[in-house]
Amino acid sequence: MFDCIVVGAGIAGATVARKLAEEKGRKVLVIERRSHIGGNCYDKPDDYGILIHEYGPHIFHTGDEGVRAFLSRFTEWYDFGHEVVAKVGDQLIPVPFNLNTLHMVYDRDKAERLEKKLIETYGEGSRVPIMQLRENEDADVREIAEYVYKNVFLYYTMKQWGQKPEEISPEVTGRVPVVISYDNRYFKDTYQSVPLHGFTPMFEQMLEHENIEVWLNTDCTDVLSFVDGKIYFQGEEFTGDLVYTGAIDELFDCRFGRLPYRSLDFQFEHLDVDSFQDHSVVNYTVSEDFTRITEFKFLTGQKDAKGTTIVREYPFAYTGAEGEIPYYAILEEKNEKLYDRYRALTENYPRFHLLGRLAEYKYYNIDAMCRKAMDLADALD
Ligand SMILES: Cc1cc2nc3c(=O)[nH]c(=O)nc-3n(C[C@H](O)[C@H](O)[C@H](O)COP(=O)(O)OP(=O)(O)OC[C@H]3O[C@@H](n4cnc5c(N)ncnc54)[C@H](O)[C@@H]3O)c2cc1C
């Protein structure tokens, strides 16, 4: 019945399924264990009619024309320049730290002096890692690096990754940028958008094809098994391509131990006010247990909606307990070695393809994931 099986209906699975169904005429079965499609990009209106992102705020940003063109077949866009601010004391300062931030945190004379020095030394428009600022002979310039480290980076990173200051790699710290421009946008990409009517309708369109069938509420381990280099689907040998976008350790019963992840607890709240913070995302970089608050109406373009819905994000260490979701792979050497042991188990299965943030134990943005899935579909005959 099917000549290709895709596990997972996130951006990786939906992209590969659509391309194989449409361009290669494959009969594709998509198996998804959740009750909905879209993976972590899934969004839905809440009880108050505000479109919320159930698994954290997602903004599609890309410079990849091919990816943008592919997804534009399934949605129109609400384009906007995504800006993030950090709450430091009583101020909301733009991040990454830029020339606007400089003028907010220093008095006028000092800010003007520093701006001149930064532009002369590094050039207007450049992104300078704080590591480089720290090497500057000028004490004032080094002070900017210290400001960014303490007020934008340190506490936020400790919360996000559950680390003590001494555990944070100096290499990661050094890469934190200062942007020598007045552009407050968080990303540099040409396109910065969300689907006009939401991510979920975009995924519905992607999966709406005569050659695609979607099974929701189905864990692939209930219908697939792997024995001696052969894959079985509902008890019968399956010889087509299998694209797996789930967690690789779970597929093999975590036999070598669980791959470590950071997870997030999302606490949603609806408020009977027009606006809570007047910004889509506010990072809490020096206070609070949560890392950031997202106010959805400023992200989705629903600015005139009545009331507002926000979400606070509390990071914690993923344990694999029921209901927990692995979000961020922890990219350390020992974890990557553990991943390699699991990957080696798949090498006996020639038409088995690992694709996606969980199957590859990597962080991908939506556009990079879509690109990887498009390339895989192109490569399969
Ligand atoms: C908090 C957060 C915010 C983010 N914000 C952005 C952003 O603003 N912009 C951006 O570009 N990227 C963002 N990302 C990254 C983005 O979420 C990923 O690029 C994208 O979700 C990866 O898609 P995927 O298909 O690999 O994985 P997923 O979206 O996780 O999809 C995998 C699917 O596989 C299913 N599955 C797993 N195991 C099984 C199984 N055994 N059987 C059946 N189904 C299974 C899962 O239920 C899931 O639906 C963010 C990530 C996080 C964690």
The ligand as an ORCA input file, in Angstrom:
! r2SCAN-3c Opt
* xyz 0 1
  C      11.335     26.594     22.280
  C      11.768     26.526     20.841
  C      11.595     27.615     20.020
  C      11.993     27.559     18.693
  N      11.832     28.656     17.926
  C      12.218     28.635     16.640
  C      12.070     29.793     15.825
  O      11.605     30.842     16.279
  N      12.454     29.704     14.525
  C      13.000     28.570     13.986
  O      13.355     28.571     12.805
  N      13.155     27.451     14.743
  C      12.761     27.457     16.044
  N      12.896     26.322     16.808
  C      13.370     25.077     16.170
  C      12.207     24.294     15.534
  O      11.296     23.930     16.528
  C      12.791     23.043     14.828
  O      13.594     23.444     13.757
  C      11.730     22.130     14.246
  O      10.718     21.846     15.155
  C      12.386     20.834     13.832
  O      11.423     20.049     13.191
  P      11.457     18.467     13.280
  O      10.458     18.009     12.280
  O      12.832     17.962     13.195
  O      11.006     18.118     14.788
  P       9.593     18.227     15.543
  O       8.912     19.499     15.200
  O       9.877     17.946     16.969
  O       8.771     17.034     14.915
  C       9.033     15.665     15.221
  C       7.686     14.952     15.278
  O       7.940     13.549     15.397
  C       6.941     13.003     16.260
  N       7.439     11.730     16.818
  C       8.526     11.563     17.602
  N       8.653     10.262     17.944
  C       7.635      9.599     17.348
  C       7.243      8.239     17.326
  N       7.901      7.290     18.021
  N       6.151      7.908     16.618
  C       5.436      8.848     15.946
  N       5.768     10.159     15.938
  C       6.860     10.528     16.634
  C       6.780     14.068     17.316
  O       5.566     13.926     18.010
  C       6.862     15.350     16.497
  O       5.586     15.792     16.084
  C      12.565     26.371     18.164
  C      12.750     25.269     19.002
  C      12.385     25.355     20.322
  C      12.637     24.173     21.216
*
